[in-house]
Amino acid sequence: MKVIFATLLGAALFAGCCGRQTAPERMEARYLYTADYMADPSAHVFDDTLYVYASHDRLSEVTDPADGAHFDMVDCHVLRVADPQKGEAEDLGAALSLEQIPWAAKQLWAPDATRREGRWYLYFPAKDSTGIFRIGVAAADRPEGPFTAQPEPMEGAYSIDPAVFEDEGAYYLYFGGLQGGQLQRWRDNALLEEDALPEDDEPALAPRVARLSEGMLSLAEPSRPVQILDAAGRPLTAGDAHRFFEAAWLHKHAGLYYFVYSTGTTHLICYATGDSPYGPFTFRGELMSPVEGWTTHPSTVEYGGRWYLFHHDSALSGRSPLRSLKAAEFSHRDDGTLTPVAGKPERKETDH
């Protein structure tokens, strides 16, 4: 008789039994850490060790989902991953807590980190006392921290989801997210009195990018929009299912820059490619289909000669604000496209 079952084998088992050295056409993800709820993973390799910087989900007295208020995180953690394809990641503890940030009032959301000249820098969003999301920075002598936050947020950096990319000695900070992330409250780096969203047939709001100063604590220049274009060279419109919503990330492979991001309301992870860290980037495809839960948040990294997509879902908890970290292998095709990842386990049918 026919039985429906979910295929839950990780990338390592699939590759091991089949003897493959490259990812299949659609990889499935596995959980990295199930002892607690973590989300928004930013993956980096420092000295051959794979670290994941993550927000730390919790349930609080805030239950209103409007503008993401129920994502009421108060610290972010660092995890060490021995092998993305097997085993459990190690939680190294809190890298930074809300109470350690002099200017922050609430909602310590998705962080990212980088290293420069023997120091590590953690970039994070939080709301200030007026309810506006700002981007802050903290520094440490070790990748796991503890990090010490600067007394004020970074001037000219705002909204959410900071991501840092290093290229030929220069460091770039990307940021921005719609709706609860408040990107629609800003125009040309100026705060508006109210939201200003484009019509569906108008160009979509773009994330921002700026080069960091040599000291890594400030922007070296005003931020500029990161343009995502269609195949004809036109900006994606606000009504396009593949337009940017949040969670910018950048990696480089074979001389090509890959801008990876979440579409938010359409629940996809997409990517676009370009020839410069500033863009423009041309939309190339969907990297991951929708997951269980409303949000998803990508980062990509090469580790041990393989490329991995890190993200999260809410399947284990069944509750949107309680998310769990996942990873899946993917690969770069010769034409510059990426092999896709299944957001949910694919259901297959078999006779036995």
The 8 nearest C-alpha neighbors of each residue, nearest first, counted from 0:
[[1, 350, 351, 2, 349, 3, 348, 4],
 [0, 2, 350, 349, 348, 3, 351, 4],
 [3, 1, 349, 348, 4, 0, 350, 351],
 [4, 2, 348, 347, 346, 1, 5, 349],
 [3, 5, 346, 347, 2, 6, 348, 349],
 [6, 4, 346, 344, 7, 345, 347, 3],
 [7, 5, 344, 8, 345, 4, 346, 347],
 [6, 8, 5, 344, 9, 27, 29, 28],
 [9, 7, 6, 12, 13, 10, 27, 29],
 [10, 8, 11, 29, 12, 28, 84, 7],
 [9, 11, 13, 12, 84, 14, 328, 327],
 [10, 12, 84, 14, 9, 13, 15, 85],
 [13, 11, 15, 14, 10, 9, 16, 8],
 [12, 14, 10, 11, 15, 16, 17, 9],
 [13, 15, 19, 11, 17, 12, 18, 16],
 [16, 14, 12, 18, 13, 17, 11, 19],
 [17, 15, 13, 18, 14, 12, 19, 11],
 [16, 18, 14, 19, 15, 13, 12, 20],
 [19, 17, 15, 14, 16, 20, 13, 21],
 [20, 18, 14, 17, 21, 15, 22, 16],
 [19, 21, 18, 14, 22, 15, 305, 17],
 [22, 20, 19, 23, 330, 14, 305, 329],
 [21, 23, 329, 330, 328, 24, 26, 20],
 [24, 22, 25, 26, 21, 338, 329, 19],
 [23, 25, 338, 26, 339, 22, 340, 329],
 [26, 24, 339, 340, 23, 341, 338, 27],
 [27, 25, 340, 341, 23, 327, 328, 24],
 [26, 28, 341, 340, 327, 344, 9, 25],
 [29, 27, 327, 326, 325, 9, 26, 30],
 [30, 28, 325, 9, 326, 31, 327, 27],
 [29, 31, 325, 324, 32, 326, 28, 33],
 [32, 30, 325, 87, 88, 324, 29, 326],
 [31, 33, 88, 87, 30, 34, 324, 323],
 [32, 34, 35, 323, 31, 30, 36, 87],
 [35, 33, 32, 36, 87, 90, 323, 37],
 [36, 34, 33, 37, 32, 323, 55, 56],
 [35, 37, 323, 56, 322, 321, 55, 38],
 [36, 38, 55, 323, 56, 54, 322, 324],
 [37, 39, 54, 53, 322, 311, 40, 324],
 [38, 40, 296, 109, 53, 54, 310, 41],
 [41, 39, 53, 52, 38, 51, 310, 42],
 [40, 42, 52, 51, 298, 111, 53, 39],
 [41, 43, 51, 50, 298, 40, 300, 52],
 [44, 42, 50, 49, 51, 45, 300, 41],
 [43, 45, 49, 48, 47, 50, 46, 42],
 [44, 46, 48, 47, 43, 49, 50, 142],
 [45, 47, 48, 44, 49, 43, 142, 50],
 [48, 46, 45, 44, 49, 302, 303, 43],
 [49, 47, 44, 45, 46, 50, 79, 81],
 [48, 50, 44, 80, 43, 79, 45, 47],
 [51, 49, 79, 43, 78, 42, 80, 44],
 [50, 52, 42, 78, 41, 77, 40, 53],
 [53, 51, 77, 41, 40, 76, 111, 42],
 [54, 52, 40, 76, 39, 38, 75, 37],
 [53, 55, 75, 38, 109, 37, 108, 39],
 [56, 54, 37, 75, 72, 74, 36, 38],
 [57, 55, 36, 37, 321, 72, 54, 320],
 [58, 56, 59, 72, 321, 55, 71, 36],
 [57, 59, 60, 56, 320, 321, 71, 61],
 [60, 58, 61, 57, 71, 62, 69, 72],
 [59, 61, 62, 58, 69, 71, 63, 57],
 [62, 60, 59, 69, 63, 68, 71, 58],
 [61, 63, 69, 60, 64, 59, 68, 58],
 [62, 64, 65, 69, 61, 68, 67, 66],
 [65, 63, 67, 69, 68, 62, 66, 70],
 [66, 64, 67, 63, 68, 179, 69, 62],
 [67, 65, 179, 68, 178, 64, 180, 69],
 [68, 66, 64, 65, 69, 179, 70, 63],
 [67, 69, 70, 64, 66, 65, 63, 71],
 [70, 68, 62, 71, 64, 61, 67, 63],
 [71, 69, 68, 67, 320, 72, 106, 56],
 [70, 72, 106, 69, 68, 73, 59, 61],
 [71, 73, 106, 107, 56, 70, 74, 55],
 [72, 74, 97, 107, 96, 106, 71, 105],
 [75, 73, 96, 95, 97, 72, 55, 107],
 [74, 76, 54, 55, 93, 53, 95, 94],
 [77, 75, 93, 94, 53, 92, 52, 54],
 [76, 78, 52, 91, 51, 143, 92, 94],
 [79, 77, 90, 51, 89, 91, 50, 88],
 [78, 80, 50, 89, 88, 49, 51, 81],
 [79, 81, 88, 49, 82, 50, 83, 89],
 [80, 82, 79, 83, 88, 49, 48, 86],
 [81, 83, 84, 80, 85, 86, 88, 49],
 [84, 82, 85, 80, 326, 81, 31, 86],
 [83, 85, 11, 82, 10, 9, 86, 29],
 [86, 84, 82, 83, 11, 87, 9, 31],
 [85, 87, 88, 82, 84, 31, 83, 81],
 [86, 88, 32, 31, 89, 85, 80, 33],
 [87, 89, 80, 32, 31, 79, 78, 90],
 [90, 88, 79, 78, 91, 80, 87, 32],
 [89, 91, 78, 92, 77, 88, 79, 76],
 [92, 90, 78, 77, 89, 143, 79, 93],
 [93, 91, 90, 76, 77, 94, 78, 143],
 [92, 94, 76, 95, 75, 74, 77, 96],
 [95, 93, 76, 145, 144, 75, 146, 77],
 [94, 96, 93, 74, 75, 146, 145, 99],
 [97, 95, 74, 99, 98, 73, 75, 93],
 [96, 98, 73, 99, 100, 74, 107, 103],
 [97, 99, 96, 100, 101, 103, 73, 104],
 [98, 100, 97, 96, 101, 95, 148, 147],
 [101, 99, 97, 103, 98, 102, 148, 150],
 [102, 100, 150, 103, 99, 151, 98, 148],
 [101, 103, 100, 151, 127, 150, 104, 152],
 [104, 102, 127, 100, 126, 125, 101, 105],
 [103, 105, 127, 128, 126, 102, 125, 106],
 [106, 104, 126, 103, 125, 107, 97, 73],
 [107, 105, 71, 72, 125, 108, 126, 73],
 [106, 108, 125, 72, 73, 124, 105, 74],
 [107, 109, 124, 106, 54, 125, 72, 110],
 [108, 110, 54, 39, 160, 123, 53, 124],
 [111, 109, 123, 122, 53, 108, 161, 52],
 [110, 112, 122, 162, 41, 121, 52, 161],
 [113, 111, 121, 120, 122, 163, 119, 110],
 [112, 114, 120, 119, 163, 121, 115, 111],
 [115, 113, 119, 118, 120, 117, 116, 112],
 [114, 116, 118, 117, 119, 113, 120, 215],
 [117, 115, 118, 114, 119, 214, 213, 140],
 [116, 118, 115, 114, 119, 140, 141, 139],
 [119, 117, 140, 115, 114, 116, 139, 120],
 [118, 120, 114, 139, 138, 113, 142, 140],
 [121, 119, 138, 112, 113, 137, 114, 139],
 [120, 122, 112, 137, 136, 111, 138, 123],
 [123, 121, 136, 111, 110, 135, 112, 161],
 [122, 124, 110, 135, 134, 161, 109, 136],
 [125, 123, 134, 159, 133, 108, 107, 135],
 [126, 124, 107, 132, 106, 133, 103, 105],
 [125, 127, 132, 131, 130, 105, 104, 103],
 [126, 128, 103, 104, 130, 129, 131, 102],
 [127, 129, 104, 130, 126, 103, 102, 131],
 [130, 128, 127, 131, 126, 104, 132, 103],
 [129, 131, 126, 127, 128, 132, 104, 105],
 [132, 130, 126, 127, 129, 133, 128, 181],
 [133, 131, 126, 158, 125, 157, 124, 127],
 [134, 132, 157, 124, 125, 158, 126, 152],
 [135, 133, 124, 157, 156, 123, 152, 153],
 [134, 136, 152, 123, 153, 122, 124, 133],
 [135, 137, 122, 121, 148, 149, 123, 216],
 [136, 138, 148, 147, 121, 146, 120, 149],
 [139, 137, 120, 146, 147, 119, 121, 148],
 [140, 138, 146, 119, 144, 141, 118, 145],
 [139, 141, 118, 119, 144, 142, 117, 138],
 [142, 140, 144, 143, 139, 119, 118, 145],
 [141, 143, 144, 119, 140, 139, 45, 114],
 [144, 142, 141, 77, 94, 145, 91, 92],
 [145, 143, 146, 141, 139, 94, 142, 140],
 [144, 146, 94, 139, 143, 95, 147, 141],
 [147, 145, 139, 144, 138, 137, 95, 94],
 [146, 148, 137, 138, 139, 149, 145, 99],
 [149, 147, 137, 100, 136, 150, 146, 138],
 [148, 150, 151, 137, 136, 147, 152, 135],
 [151, 149, 101, 148, 102, 100, 152, 135],
 [150, 152, 149, 102, 153, 101, 135, 148],
 [153, 151, 135, 134, 133, 154, 102, 150],
 [154, 152, 135, 156, 217, 134, 155, 151],
 [153, 155, 156, 152, 217, 218, 157, 134],
 [154, 156, 153, 157, 188, 221, 222, 218],
 [157, 155, 134, 154, 153, 133, 158, 174],
 [156, 158, 133, 134, 132, 159, 155, 175],
 [157, 159, 132, 175, 180, 182, 181, 133],
 [160, 158, 175, 124, 180, 176, 174, 161],
 [159, 161, 174, 246, 109, 175, 162, 124],
 [160, 162, 174, 173, 159, 122, 123, 111],
 [163, 161, 173, 111, 172, 248, 160, 174],
 [162, 164, 172, 171, 173, 113, 170, 111],
 [165, 163, 171, 170, 249, 166, 172, 162],
 [164, 166, 170, 169, 171, 168, 167, 163],
 [167, 165, 169, 168, 170, 164, 276, 171],
 [168, 166, 169, 165, 170, 164, 276, 171],
 [167, 169, 166, 165, 170, 115, 213, 164],
 [168, 170, 166, 165, 167, 171, 210, 211],
 [171, 169, 165, 211, 164, 210, 166, 168],
 [170, 172, 210, 164, 163, 211, 209, 165],
 [171, 173, 163, 209, 208, 162, 210, 211],
 [174, 172, 208, 162, 161, 207, 163, 247],
 [175, 173, 161, 160, 207, 159, 206, 162],
 [176, 174, 206, 159, 158, 182, 160, 245],
 [175, 177, 245, 180, 182, 244, 159, 158],
 [176, 178, 180, 182, 181, 244, 179, 183],
 [177, 179, 180, 181, 66, 176, 183, 182],
 [180, 178, 66, 181, 67, 177, 176, 65],
 [179, 181, 176, 177, 178, 158, 159, 182],
 [182, 180, 183, 184, 179, 178, 177, 158],
 [181, 183, 177, 184, 176, 158, 175, 185],
 [182, 184, 181, 194, 195, 185, 196, 177],
 [185, 183, 194, 191, 182, 181, 190, 193],
 [186, 184, 190, 189, 183, 191, 182, 188],
 [185, 187, 189, 188, 190, 184, 191, 183],
 [186, 188, 189, 185, 223, 222, 190, 224],
 [189, 187, 186, 185, 155, 190, 222, 221],
 [188, 190, 186, 185, 187, 191, 184, 155],
 [191, 189, 185, 184, 186, 188, 192, 187],
 [192, 190, 184, 193, 185, 189, 194, 186],
 [191, 193, 190, 194, 184, 185, 195, 189],
 [194, 192, 191, 184, 195, 183, 190, 185],
 [193, 195, 184, 183, 196, 191, 192, 181],
 [196, 194, 183, 184, 193, 197, 185, 191],
 [195, 197, 183, 194, 198, 204, 203, 237],
 [198, 196, 201, 237, 199, 203, 195, 202],
 [199, 197, 201, 200, 237, 196, 238, 202],
 [198, 200, 238, 237, 201, 236, 197, 239],
 [199, 201, 198, 236, 238, 237, 202, 197],
 [200, 202, 236, 198, 199, 197, 237, 203],
 [203, 201, 236, 234, 237, 235, 204, 200],
 [204, 202, 237, 236, 235, 205, 201, 242],
 [203, 205, 202, 206, 237, 197, 183, 243],
 [204, 206, 224, 225, 226, 203, 207, 243],
 [207, 205, 175, 225, 224, 174, 204, 208],
 [206, 208, 224, 223, 174, 173, 225, 222],
 [209, 207, 173, 222, 223, 172, 224, 225],
 [210, 208, 222, 172, 171, 220, 221, 211],
 [209, 211, 171, 219, 170, 218, 172, 220],
 [210, 212, 218, 219, 170, 171, 215, 217],
 [211, 213, 219, 215, 214, 218, 217, 210],
 [214, 212, 215, 211, 219, 216, 169, 170],
 [213, 215, 212, 216, 217, 211, 115, 218],
 [216, 214, 212, 213, 211, 217, 120, 218],
 [217, 215, 214, 136, 212, 153, 218, 211],
 [218, 216, 212, 215, 153, 211, 219, 154],
 [219, 217, 211, 212, 220, 210, 209, 221],
 [218, 220, 212, 211, 210, 217, 221, 209],
 [219, 221, 218, 209, 210, 222, 211, 212],
 [222, 220, 209, 223, 155, 218, 219, 188],
 [221, 223, 209, 208, 207, 220, 224, 155],
 [222, 224, 207, 208, 209, 221, 225, 187],
 [225, 223, 207, 205, 206, 226, 208, 222],
 [226, 224, 206, 207, 205, 278, 279, 277],
 [225, 227, 279, 224, 205, 280, 228, 278],
 [228, 226, 280, 281, 234, 279, 235, 282],
 [229, 227, 234, 281, 233, 232, 235, 282],
 [228, 230, 232, 233, 231, 282, 281, 235],
 [229, 231, 232, 281, 228, 282, 233, 283],
 [232, 230, 229, 233, 228, 234, 281, 282],
 [233, 231, 228, 229, 230, 234, 281, 227],
 [232, 234, 228, 229, 231, 235, 230, 227],
 [235, 233, 228, 202, 227, 236, 229, 226],
 [236, 234, 228, 202, 242, 229, 203, 227],
 [235, 237, 202, 203, 201, 239, 238, 200],
 [236, 238, 203, 199, 239, 202, 201, 200],
 [239, 237, 199, 236, 200, 240, 198, 242],
 [238, 240, 236, 241, 242, 237, 235, 199],
 [241, 239, 242, 265, 238, 262, 237, 264],
 [242, 240, 239, 262, 243, 269, 267, 235],
 [241, 243, 239, 240, 235, 262, 237, 244],
 [244, 242, 262, 245, 261, 260, 241, 205],
 [243, 245, 262, 263, 177, 176, 261, 242],
 [246, 244, 176, 261, 247, 175, 243, 260],
 [247, 245, 260, 160, 296, 261, 248, 297],
 [246, 248, 260, 259, 245, 173, 162, 174],
 [249, 247, 259, 258, 162, 298, 260, 246],
 [250, 248, 258, 257, 259, 164, 256, 251],
 [249, 251, 257, 256, 252, 258, 299, 248],
 [252, 250, 256, 255, 257, 254, 253, 249],
 [251, 253, 255, 254, 256, 250, 257, 331],
 [254, 252, 255, 251, 256, 335, 331, 333],
 [253, 255, 252, 251, 256, 274, 273, 275],
 [254, 256, 252, 251, 253, 274, 273, 257],
 [257, 255, 251, 273, 272, 250, 274, 258],
 [258, 256, 272, 250, 249, 271, 251, 259],
 [257, 259, 249, 271, 270, 248, 272, 256],
 [260, 258, 270, 248, 269, 247, 249, 257],
 [259, 261, 247, 246, 269, 268, 248, 270],
 [262, 260, 268, 245, 263, 246, 267, 244],
 [261, 263, 244, 243, 267, 265, 266, 242],
 [264, 262, 266, 244, 261, 265, 294, 245],
 [263, 265, 266, 262, 244, 293, 240, 267],
 [266, 264, 263, 262, 267, 240, 241, 289],
 [267, 265, 263, 289, 264, 262, 294, 293],
 [268, 266, 288, 289, 262, 261, 265, 287],
 [267, 269, 261, 287, 286, 260, 285, 262],
 [270, 268, 285, 286, 260, 259, 284, 267],
 [271, 269, 259, 258, 284, 283, 282, 260],
 [270, 272, 282, 281, 283, 258, 280, 257],
 [273, 271, 257, 280, 281, 256, 258, 282],
 [272, 274, 280, 256, 278, 275, 279, 255],
 [273, 275, 255, 256, 278, 276, 272, 254],
 [276, 274, 278, 277, 273, 256, 279, 255],
 [277, 275, 278, 256, 274, 171, 273, 249],
 [278, 276, 275, 225, 279, 208, 209, 223],
 [279, 277, 280, 275, 276, 273, 225, 226],
 [278, 280, 226, 227, 273, 225, 277, 281],
 [281, 279, 273, 272, 278, 227, 271, 228],
 [280, 282, 228, 271, 272, 227, 229, 283],
 [281, 283, 271, 229, 228, 284, 270, 227],
 [284, 282, 271, 270, 281, 336, 272, 285],
 [285, 283, 269, 270, 282, 286, 271, 336],
 [284, 286, 269, 287, 268, 270, 267, 339],
 [285, 287, 339, 269, 268, 340, 284, 270],
 [288, 286, 340, 268, 285, 342, 339, 341],
 [287, 289, 342, 267, 341, 290, 268, 340],
 [290, 288, 266, 342, 267, 287, 291, 343],
 [289, 291, 342, 343, 312, 292, 288, 295],
 [292, 290, 314, 313, 312, 343, 289, 293],
 [293, 291, 313, 319, 312, 294, 290, 314],
 [292, 294, 319, 266, 295, 291, 263, 290],
 [295, 293, 292, 263, 266, 296, 312, 319],
 [294, 296, 311, 310, 261, 312, 297, 266],
 [295, 297, 310, 39, 246, 261, 311, 294],
 [298, 296, 310, 309, 260, 308, 246, 299],
 [297, 299, 309, 41, 308, 248, 42, 40],
 [298, 300, 308, 307, 309, 42, 297, 250],
 [299, 301, 307, 306, 42, 302, 43, 298],
 [302, 300, 306, 305, 304, 307, 303, 299],
 [303, 301, 304, 305, 306, 300, 44, 49],
 [302, 304, 305, 301, 306, 47, 82, 49],
 [303, 305, 302, 301, 306, 20, 307, 300],
 [306, 304, 301, 302, 303, 307, 328, 330],
 [305, 307, 301, 300, 329, 328, 330, 302],
 [308, 306, 328, 327, 300, 299, 329, 301],
 [307, 309, 299, 327, 326, 298, 328, 297],
 [310, 308, 326, 298, 297, 325, 299, 40],
 [309, 311, 297, 296, 325, 40, 324, 295],
 [312, 310, 324, 323, 325, 38, 295, 322],
 [311, 313, 322, 291, 323, 292, 314, 290],
 [314, 312, 322, 292, 291, 317, 319, 316],
 [313, 315, 317, 291, 316, 312, 292, 322],
 [316, 314, 313, 317, 323, 322, 312, 318],
 [317, 315, 318, 314, 313, 321, 322, 319],
 [316, 318, 314, 313, 315, 319, 292, 321],
 [319, 317, 316, 321, 320, 313, 292, 322],
 [318, 320, 292, 321, 313, 293, 317, 322],
 [321, 319, 70, 318, 322, 56, 69, 57],
 [322, 320, 56, 318, 319, 36, 316, 313],
 [321, 323, 313, 312, 36, 38, 37, 311],
 [324, 322, 36, 37, 311, 312, 38, 313],
 [325, 323, 311, 31, 38, 30, 37, 310],
 [326, 324, 30, 31, 311, 29, 310, 309],
 [327, 325, 309, 28, 308, 29, 310, 307],
 [328, 326, 28, 308, 307, 27, 26, 29],
 [327, 329, 307, 306, 308, 22, 10, 26],
 [330, 328, 22, 338, 306, 307, 327, 26],
 [329, 331, 338, 337, 22, 306, 332, 21],
 [332, 330, 337, 336, 335, 338, 333, 329],
 [331, 333, 336, 334, 335, 337, 330, 338],
 [332, 334, 335, 331, 336, 337, 253, 330],
 [335, 333, 332, 336, 331, 337, 283, 255],
 [336, 334, 332, 333, 331, 337, 255, 272],
 [335, 337, 332, 334, 331, 283, 338, 333],
 [338, 336, 331, 330, 332, 339, 286, 335],
 [337, 339, 330, 24, 329, 25, 331, 340],
 [340, 338, 286, 25, 287, 337, 24, 341],
 [339, 341, 287, 26, 25, 27, 286, 342],
 [342, 340, 27, 343, 288, 287, 26, 25],
 [343, 341, 290, 288, 289, 287, 340, 344],
 [342, 344, 290, 341, 345, 291, 289, 288],
 [345, 343, 5, 6, 346, 7, 27, 341],
 [346, 344, 5, 6, 343, 347, 341, 27],
 [347, 345, 5, 4, 344, 6, 3, 348],
 [346, 348, 4, 3, 345, 5, 349, 6],
 [349, 347, 3, 2, 1, 346, 4, 350],
 [348, 350, 1, 2, 351, 347, 3, 0],
 [351, 349, 1, 0, 2, 348, 3, 347],
 [350, 0, 349, 1, 2, 348, 3, 4]]
